[in-house]
Amino acid sequence: MDCVEDLDDGVNVAIIGAGWAGLAAAATLAQAKVTVTVFEAARHFGGRARSVEIEGIELDNGQHLLIGAYRETLRLMRAVGADPDQLLLRQPLAIEYPGKFSLRAPRLPAPLHLVAALLTASGPAWGERFAALRFVAAMRRNAYRIAADMPVGELLALHRQSGALARYLWEPLCVSALNTPAASASAQVFLNVLRDGLDGAREASDFLVPRADLGKLFPEPAAAFVRANGGSVRRGTPVRTLDRSVDGFVLDASSERYTHVILAVGPHQIDPLLDRFPMLATTRQSLAAFAYEPIYTCYLQYPPEVAMPQAMTGFDGGAIQWVFDRGRLNGTAGLLAGVISAGGVHQNVSQDVVASAMHRELSAFLPGLPQPLWSRVIAEKRATYSCRPGLARPGNQTAVDNLYLAGDYTACDYPATLETAVRSGVLAARLVRQR
């Protein structure tokens, strides 16, 4: 982190929410020797990207995948003492749909790695490969900007992206990155992801698969870092009301006063905290217009000898989109995690039905697969906002002096990702320091 002159002792910042955005803000301020108090309603840190205990095993409420372009996340992990080289499995871009599609990026300088990956992909016809190269070239000429936002599906159709590359590359990348189906997702935000992820530095396209649970990647080290630098982190402490008096911000009518407040809760949780600030009516209206998309993660524990051919495998045509082999990642042999991003029929059936569907799909892929020893489905029903074309996202700074927003929904080039949350938290902290 960049060094700045320490702020006055009178600065006292309250951060409401200990997700990735809130803890990124707290760690940034704590390193600058700013007095910070973090309030978290839950008993755990991480918000919508957290660790949970299932059958005595620490798992994640969603199987997240990072990429090499997450520069702020990787930087801040190191700053709080979490080593990305140990906690994340770095692999070159590789997408595998066994028997249907395979794409691997060689270790060549950008953009040659992407050109080589498209030309050597298994599955698409040669015409599709050249069409994909023309598509990337056209986007590069326009600096990955389009005159008017549109759905990703329309953008792909305009540039004749069809067949295997559309089905197994562009559309899955869209759903994975934006958690919104290509038919309704923002093409401009998708292009921002392609610009920095696929057409940035060669290592920016690397997949970074967590070897440890999400809590150990950043939230727990960040909370420890804040405490070690004089801050306070209060879990199990919800904040229900926010007001302002002549001597500072007031939380739940307590006697404590704060010079600055960073609201780092989900966009659907903010409205009650803004109730006493009529000048924020426009912000409240814009957040009320947000729609949301779920992420379902289905864990199936099989006998230890059960394993997938690789750490991450794509599935097509059924309920599950990706399957992660936890045995290959962190030693929990036989534990497979299936991911379903965005909305669909899985929202209208029981979790047992979702688990049974994943088992059937796995059985078709792994003949002779025994019944799972146990299963558990974690449904994060508001995992992200629906990233639609032209969506108005609020900035970090509000119309109330010294009151800031932080979260993956704030104005940014990127969709709702861990990197977006971290960047938003860091920016909110820097705004506090500038003021």
Phi, psi and omega per residue, in radians:
M1 nan 2.611 3.140
D2 -1.275 2.601 -3.104
C3 -1.613 2.395 3.052
V4 -2.366 2.886 3.099
E5 -1.147 2.409 -3.133
D6 -1.028 2.520 3.101
L7 -1.346 2.907 3.125
D8 -1.070 2.653 3.124
D9 -1.078 -0.374 -3.102
G10 -1.285 -0.185 -3.135
V11 -1.372 2.230 -3.087
N12 -2.473 1.930 -2.969
V13 -1.847 2.247 2.997
A14 -1.735 2.279 3.073
I15 -2.048 2.084 -3.100
I16 -1.746 1.882 -3.102
G17 2.027 2.162 -3.138
A18 -1.969 0.767 2.936
G19 -1.442 -2.878 -3.083
W20 -1.167 -0.610 3.118
A21 -1.221 -0.839 -3.124
G22 -1.083 -0.731 -3.130
L23 -1.305 -0.509 3.030
A24 -1.123 -0.742 3.089
A25 -1.118 -0.764 -3.107
A26 -1.121 -0.756 -3.135
A27 -1.149 -0.688 3.127
T28 -1.096 -0.763 3.137
L29 -1.247 -0.701 -3.118
A30 -1.079 -0.644 3.124
Q31 -1.189 -0.464 3.096
A32 -1.524 0.174 3.102
K33 1.138 0.548 3.049
V34 -1.591 2.400 3.121
T35 -1.236 2.157 -3.037
V36 -2.258 2.406 2.981
T37 -2.223 2.117 -3.125
V38 -1.823 2.300 3.116
F39 -1.972 2.212 3.132
E40 -2.282 2.180 -3.097
A41 -1.197 -0.614 -3.081
A42 -1.431 3.029 3.087
R43 -1.560 -0.031 -3.113
H44 -2.224 2.845 3.091
F45 -1.773 2.759 3.035
G46 2.042 -0.226 3.113
G47 1.071 -2.183 -3.125
R48 -1.459 0.076 3.069
A49 -2.311 1.395 -2.954
R50 -2.333 3.004 3.070
S51 -1.648 2.544 3.038
V52 -2.363 2.759 3.122
E53 -1.790 2.172 3.120
I54 -2.270 2.163 3.133
E55 0.897 0.663 3.107
G56 1.350 0.137 -3.118
I57 -2.010 2.373 3.047
E58 -1.373 1.982 3.137
L59 -2.176 -3.068 -3.091
D60 -1.913 2.616 3.061
N61 -1.264 -0.138 3.032
G62 -2.837 2.437 -3.129
Q63 -1.419 1.737 -3.062
H64 -1.577 2.642 3.084
L65 -2.229 2.194 3.081
L66 -1.731 2.889 3.048
I67 -2.255 2.878 -3.079
G68 -1.092 -0.353 3.136
A69 -1.310 -0.073 3.130
Y70 -1.364 1.145 -3.008
R71 -1.139 -0.755 -3.117
E72 -1.177 -0.682 3.113
T73 -1.078 -0.819 -3.130
L74 -1.142 -0.702 3.122
R75 -1.102 -0.784 -3.086
L76 -1.270 -0.558 3.029
M77 -1.003 -0.818 3.138
R78 -1.132 -0.653 -3.097
A79 -1.095 -0.576 -3.103
V80 -1.693 0.103 3.031
G81 1.675 0.228 3.078
A82 -1.757 2.160 -3.038
D83 -1.574 1.881 -3.138
P84 -1.059 -0.537 -3.108
D85 -1.166 -0.466 3.105
Q86 -1.623 -0.591 -3.008
L87 -1.577 -0.270 -3.096
L88 -2.181 2.345 3.037
L89 -1.522 1.957 -3.120
R90 -1.600 2.175 3.116
Q91 -2.340 2.482 3.039
P92 -1.030 2.653 3.119
L93 -0.809 2.125 3.141
A94 -2.622 2.168 3.116
I95 -2.150 2.138 -3.060
E96 -2.175 2.099 2.903
Y97 -2.053 1.620 -2.970
P98 -0.890 2.241 3.126
G99 1.407 -0.109 -3.076
K100 -2.159 -0.723 -3.011
F101 -2.804 2.471 3.077
S102 -2.600 2.274 3.097
L103 -2.429 2.268 3.124
R104 -2.378 2.338 3.119
A105 -1.622 2.129 3.091
P106 -1.285 2.872 3.134
R107 -1.432 1.257 3.087
L108 -2.045 2.770 3.081
P109 -1.066 2.585 3.081
A110 -1.247 2.508 0.020
P111 -1.641 0.247 -3.108
L112 -1.075 -0.539 -3.135
H113 -1.109 -0.642 3.131
L114 -1.290 -0.719 3.098
V115 -1.044 -0.817 -3.141
A116 -1.121 -0.682 3.139
A117 -1.096 -0.753 -3.132
L118 -1.193 -0.691 -3.101
L119 -1.252 -0.513 -3.081
T120 -1.758 0.061 -3.126
A121 -1.063 2.502 3.111
S122 -1.709 2.206 3.111
G123 2.207 -0.939 -3.095
P124 -1.325 2.645 3.043
A125 -1.253 2.801 -3.107
W126 -1.075 -0.625 3.106
G127 -1.063 -0.660 3.106
E128 -1.151 -0.689 -3.118
R129 -1.112 -0.802 -3.140
F130 -1.181 -0.611 3.078
A131 -1.116 -0.662 3.110
A132 -1.157 -0.702 3.092
L133 -1.114 -0.703 3.091
R134 -1.126 -0.672 3.111
F135 -1.071 -0.851 3.137
V136 -1.105 -0.722 3.132
A137 -1.094 -0.724 3.126
A138 -1.123 -0.710 3.126
M139 -1.160 -0.668 3.135
R140 -1.138 -0.707 3.137
R141 -1.053 -0.573 -3.124
N142 -1.714 0.298 3.131
A143 0.942 0.591 3.112
Y144 1.006 0.601 3.061
R145 -2.050 2.512 3.037
I146 -2.113 2.647 -3.029
A147 -1.102 -0.701 3.137
A148 -2.439 2.378 -3.130
D149 -1.127 2.663 -3.125
M150 -2.722 2.947 3.044
P151 -1.137 2.589 3.123
V152 -1.002 -0.690 3.134
G153 -1.013 -0.687 3.110
E154 -1.185 -0.711 3.123
L155 -1.069 -0.775 3.137
L156 -1.104 -0.706 3.138
A157 -1.144 -0.692 3.128
L158 -1.049 -0.576 -3.098
H159 -1.832 0.364 3.007
R160 0.968 0.746 3.074
Q161 -1.654 1.833 -3.087
S162 -2.479 -3.081 3.087
G163 1.235 -2.606 -3.003
A164 -1.126 -0.683 -3.099
L165 -1.178 -0.640 3.074
A166 -1.195 -0.765 -3.042
R167 -1.261 -0.644 -3.006
Y168 -1.913 -0.134 3.123
L169 -2.095 -1.199 -2.995
W170 -1.147 -0.831 -3.097
E171 -1.176 -0.781 3.062
P172 -1.091 -0.647 3.081
L173 -1.100 -0.683 3.122
C174 -1.097 -0.872 -3.106
V175 -1.138 -0.692 -3.125
S176 -1.184 -0.708 -3.066
A177 -1.438 -0.733 -3.042
L178 -1.748 -0.188 -3.073
N179 0.895 0.670 -3.131
T180 -2.509 2.341 -3.133
P181 -1.027 2.595 -3.099
A182 -1.027 -0.509 -3.114
A183 -1.153 -0.365 -3.092
S184 -2.265 0.008 -3.078
A185 -1.417 2.673 -3.141
S186 -1.224 2.102 3.115
A187 -1.161 -0.638 -3.111
Q188 -1.151 -0.742 3.109
V189 -1.151 -0.689 3.089
F190 -1.049 -0.744 3.118
L191 -1.143 -0.605 3.068
N192 -1.055 -0.685 3.115
V193 -1.162 -0.782 3.114
L194 -1.081 -0.722 -3.116
R195 -1.001 -0.862 -3.038
D196 -1.579 -0.435 -3.091
G197 -1.578 -0.861 -3.081
L198 -1.664 -0.493 -3.036
D199 -2.023 0.324 3.033
G200 -1.605 -2.550 3.044
A201 -1.093 2.677 -3.079
R202 -0.947 -0.768 -3.083
E203 -1.259 -0.231 -3.141
A204 -1.142 -0.455 -3.129
S205 -1.509 -0.080 3.139
D206 -1.055 2.504 2.972
F207 -1.487 2.363 3.079
L208 -2.056 1.787 -3.064
V209 -1.697 2.176 -3.110
P210 -1.045 2.282 3.015
R211 -1.574 -0.358 -3.121
A212 -2.100 2.949 3.119
D213 -1.187 2.802 -3.021
L214 -1.052 -0.591 -3.140
G215 -1.025 -0.658 -3.104
K216 -1.371 -0.343 -3.133
L217 -1.157 -0.790 -3.093
F218 -2.602 -0.851 -3.003
P219 -0.977 -0.855 -3.103
E220 -1.194 -0.805 3.054
P221 -1.057 -0.639 3.140
A222 -1.147 -0.751 3.117
A223 -1.088 -0.729 3.105
A224 -1.127 -0.666 3.127
F225 -1.119 -0.749 3.132
V226 -1.067 -0.802 3.138
R227 -1.104 -0.728 -3.111
A228 -1.146 -0.367 -3.133
N229 -1.859 0.461 2.982
G230 1.588 0.026 3.136
G231 -1.560 3.068 3.136
S232 -2.212 2.397 3.090
V233 -2.209 2.010 -3.054
R234 -1.938 1.781 3.094
R235 -1.503 2.800 -3.091
G236 1.131 0.503 -3.084
T237 -2.261 1.491 3.131
P238 -1.251 2.611 3.025
V239 -1.986 2.108 -3.043
R240 -1.824 -0.469 3.129
T241 -2.377 2.586 3.099
L242 -2.309 2.278 3.141
D243 -2.454 3.061 3.131
R244 -2.362 2.288 3.084
S245 -1.980 -3.091 -3.118
V246 -1.151 -0.385 -3.100
D247 -1.948 0.325 3.020
G248 2.341 -3.108 3.124
F249 -1.339 2.536 -3.103
V250 -2.121 2.251 3.119
L251 -1.896 2.106 3.101
D252 0.912 0.666 3.077
A253 0.997 0.467 3.106
S254 -1.358 2.999 -3.140
S255 -1.434 -0.202 -3.127
E256 -1.323 2.591 3.118
R257 -2.235 2.538 -3.094
Y258 -2.282 2.383 3.141
T259 -1.317 -0.517 -3.113
H260 -2.408 2.659 3.063
V261 -2.359 2.360 2.998
I262 -2.003 2.064 3.093
L263 -1.551 1.934 -3.060
A264 -2.128 0.677 3.045
V265 -1.756 3.000 -3.136
G266 -1.117 2.691 -3.093
P267 -1.053 -0.500 3.127
H268 -1.386 -0.102 -3.125
Q269 -1.870 -0.059 -2.986
I270 -1.405 -0.608 -2.924
D271 -0.861 -0.818 -3.138
P272 -1.070 -0.483 -3.122
L273 -1.368 -0.232 3.127
L274 -1.807 0.075 -3.000
D275 -1.045 -0.524 -3.062
R276 -1.714 0.296 3.131
F277 -2.202 1.465 -3.073
P278 -1.039 -0.437 -3.141
M279 -1.221 -0.126 3.130
L280 -1.780 0.362 -3.117
A281 -1.043 -0.691 -3.134
T282 -1.123 -0.725 3.096
T283 -1.070 -0.762 -3.135
R284 -1.103 -0.684 3.141
Q285 -1.158 -0.711 -3.132
S286 -1.160 -0.664 3.127
L287 -1.249 -0.581 3.115
A288 -1.138 -0.396 -3.132
A289 -1.439 -0.143 -3.131
F290 -1.144 2.432 2.918
A291 -1.853 2.879 -3.003
Y292 -2.299 2.706 3.111
E293 -2.159 2.519 3.136
P294 -1.589 2.918 2.869
I295 -2.340 2.185 3.080
Y296 -1.848 2.335 3.044
T297 -2.132 2.128 -3.091
C298 -1.921 2.045 3.109
Y299 -1.741 2.213 3.037
L300 -2.130 2.133 3.111
Q301 -1.717 2.018 3.095
Y302 -1.837 3.009 3.019
P303 -0.991 2.685 -3.004
P304 -1.000 -0.443 -3.087
E305 -1.336 -0.187 3.138
V306 -1.333 2.269 -3.130
A307 -2.645 2.654 3.031
M308 -1.573 2.782 -3.141
P309 -1.151 -0.444 3.094
Q310 -2.519 2.992 -3.061
A311 -1.139 -0.587 -3.098
M312 -2.372 2.210 -3.092
T313 -2.271 2.346 3.097
G314 -1.477 2.481 3.081
F315 -2.145 2.531 -3.023
D316 -2.372 2.453 3.020
G317 1.591 -0.037 3.134
G318 -2.234 -2.647 -3.109
A319 -1.406 -0.744 -3.006
I320 -1.483 2.424 3.134
Q321 -1.746 -0.689 3.138
W322 -2.429 2.546 3.044
V323 -2.175 2.234 3.113
F324 -1.885 2.303 3.091
D325 -1.576 1.781 -3.105
R326 -1.155 -0.435 3.086
G327 -1.112 -0.640 3.108
R328 -1.338 -0.305 -3.070
L329 -1.704 -0.812 -3.051
N330 -2.419 0.298 3.011
G331 1.505 0.063 3.086
T332 -1.484 1.427 -3.000
A333 -1.066 2.387 3.081
G334 1.463 -0.051 -3.111
L335 -1.657 2.082 3.140
L336 -2.002 2.418 -3.139
A337 -2.053 2.086 3.086
G338 -1.770 2.440 -3.068
V339 -2.050 2.344 3.006
I340 -2.176 1.922 3.134
S341 -1.652 2.578 3.089
A342 1.195 3.082 -3.039
G343 -1.365 2.918 3.139
G344 2.938 -2.943 -3.080
V345 -1.133 -0.374 -3.130
H346 -1.104 -0.336 3.126
Q347 -1.301 -0.268 -3.040
N348 -1.873 0.155 3.128
V349 -2.175 2.921 -3.135
S350 -1.267 2.816 3.134
Q351 -1.165 -0.522 3.068
D352 -1.105 -0.653 3.110
V353 -1.155 -0.709 3.099
V354 -1.078 -0.789 3.140
A355 -1.112 -0.702 3.130
S356 -1.147 -0.660 3.115
A357 -1.119 -0.730 3.114
M358 -1.113 -0.717 -3.140
H359 -1.097 -0.716 3.120
R360 -1.093 -0.750 3.135
E361 -1.144 -0.684 3.094
L362 -1.178 -0.643 -3.132
S363 -1.128 -0.608 3.086
A364 -1.189 -0.489 -3.127
F365 -1.543 -0.591 -3.135
L366 -2.096 1.488 -3.113
P367 -0.973 2.469 3.136
G368 1.424 0.185 -3.125
L369 -1.110 2.207 3.121
P370 -1.278 2.965 3.050
Q371 -1.150 2.533 3.111
P372 -1.155 2.603 3.094
L373 -1.256 -0.621 3.024
W374 -2.766 2.836 3.114
S375 -2.479 2.694 3.082
R376 -2.680 2.328 3.090
V377 -1.953 2.221 3.065
I378 -1.887 2.041 -3.119
A379 -1.874 1.880 3.032
E380 -1.619 1.670 -2.929
K381 -1.264 -0.450 3.046
R382 -2.101 0.994 -3.072
A383 -1.105 -0.737 3.131
T384 -2.561 2.868 2.949
Y385 -1.287 2.745 3.085
S386 -1.366 2.012 -2.993
C387 -1.491 1.421 -3.050
R388 -1.635 2.819 3.119
P389 -1.036 2.368 3.045
G390 1.233 0.271 -3.126
L391 -1.100 2.239 3.116
A392 -1.480 2.034 -3.136
R393 -1.960 2.330 -3.083
P394 -1.239 2.700 3.059
G395 -1.394 3.072 3.123
N396 -1.253 -0.593 -3.095
Q397 -1.530 2.423 -3.139
T398 -1.924 3.107 3.104
A399 -1.334 -0.071 3.084
V400 -1.775 2.149 3.133
D401 -0.966 2.320 3.038
N402 1.213 0.277 3.040
L403 -2.043 2.152 -3.016
Y404 -2.217 2.744 3.051
L405 -1.908 2.557 3.054
A406 -2.539 2.313 3.125
G407 2.880 2.933 -3.086
D408 -1.250 -0.076 -3.138
Y409 -1.658 -0.150 -3.097
T410 -1.284 2.893 -3.034
A411 -1.030 2.178 -3.078
C412 -2.930 2.756 3.075
D413 -1.139 -0.464 -2.952
Y414 -1.679 2.817 3.039
P415 -1.370 -2.947 -3.105
A416 -1.348 1.625 3.122
T417 -2.262 2.984 3.065
L418 -1.061 -0.681 3.128
E419 -1.102 -0.716 3.121
T420 -1.104 -0.746 3.123
A421 -1.076 -0.785 -3.135
V422 -1.123 -0.806 3.129
R423 -1.040 -0.706 -3.136
S424 -1.137 -0.732 3.107
G425 -1.115 -0.739 3.121
V426 -1.118 -0.731 -3.138
L427 -1.132 -0.731 3.107
A428 -1.058 -0.723 3.120
A429 -1.121 -0.698 3.134
R430 -1.169 -0.602 3.074
L431 -1.117 -0.702 3.069
V432 -1.038 -0.790 -3.090
R433 -1.185 -0.605 3.112
Q434 -1.181 -0.583 -3.101
R435 -1.365 nan nan
